[in-house]
Amino acid sequence: MNIQVPVDPLEWQISQDSANSIFACLANTIGAAESVLRVAATGHDKRLFFKVVASLYLLSALGRLVPTATVAYAGLCLLCLYMLTDESRLMSTCFSWFSRRRDCPTSVQD
């Protein structure tokens, strides 16, 4: 394999809009996680508290047993399976609607 990696730093740069959107997404994700943990820490919502504790314990145990790359690969596989089932559900809805001579919806309503 002969792969050329660009050495010029100008080729590695991204636009300001792309950087802003990446960091905005990251900030929103971190903010959402912080708010969930903050609500769980107050103890007012017992179900959320136990869900967070159980999730953190399972992630801790999983991290001790399995290498990080394996966990990342399994997560990617689960994401692909979720996307496949979601798409197939959309396609089955489209086909059932098509057989009744209606237009196909753009998304599945749960």
N, C-alpha and C positions, 0 to 999 in steps of 0.2 A: 504494500500500500504506500503510495507516494502522495501524502497529504501536505499541502502547502498551508501553513499558518501565517496569516499576515502579521508582520512585525511592526508595521507603521501604526503608531497610536491613533492617527486620524481615522484609520479604517475601523477601529473599535468603538468609536464614539456613536452615541445615539442622540436623537434630537431632544430638545428641551421639553417638548410636549410629551414625548414617550417617557422621559424620566419622571415628569410630573405625574403622569397617569399611573406609572408603576408604584411610585411612592404614595400616591393617594389611595390606591388599592391596598397597599400594605398597611397604611395607617388606619383605614376603615376596618380591616381584618383584625388588627391588634386592638382597636377600640372596641369592637364587638366582643372579642374574647375577654377583654378587661371588664366590660359591663356585665357579662355573664358571671365571671368569677366574683365580681363585687356583690352582685345580688345573692349568689350562692354563699358568700362569706357572711352575709348578715344573718343567715339562718331563718329568714322569714319564709322562704320557699323550701320546704324540707325535701320534696322530690328532686328539685334542681340540685340541691346540695348533695344528696346521695348519688345522683347521676354524675356530677362532677368528680366526687371522691372515687366512685367506682371506675370512671374513665381514666383518671390519673393513675390509679392503682394498676389497672390493666396495662396501660402504656408503660408504666415503670417495670412491671413484670416482663412484658414483651421485650422491652429494651435490654433486659438482662439476659434473656434467653436467645434472642435472634440478632444477628448483625443488622446494622442500620440499612445497608443496601437491600437486604432481603425484605425488610419492612417497607421500604420505599417501592420496591418492585411489586409487592403484594398490594400496596395501596393503589398503584397505577393500574394493576389488573382489575381491582374492584371498581375503580373509576370507569374503566373501559366497559366492564360488564353492566354497570349502572347506565352508562350512556347508550349501550346497545339495547337494553330492555326498555329504556325510555323511548328510544327511536322506534323500536318494534311496536310499542304500544301506540305511538303516534301513527305508524303506518297501518296498524290494524284498524284504528279509528278512521283513517282516511279511506281504507278499502270498504269498511262497512257503510260509511257515508256515501261512497261512490256507488255502491250497489243500490242505494235508495235514491240516486240521481240528485245528490246535494253537493255543494262545494266542500272541499276538505278544509278543516280548521287549521290554523297555523300553530296551535299548541293544544295539548291535552288538558282539559279542565278536570281537576281532581275534586 
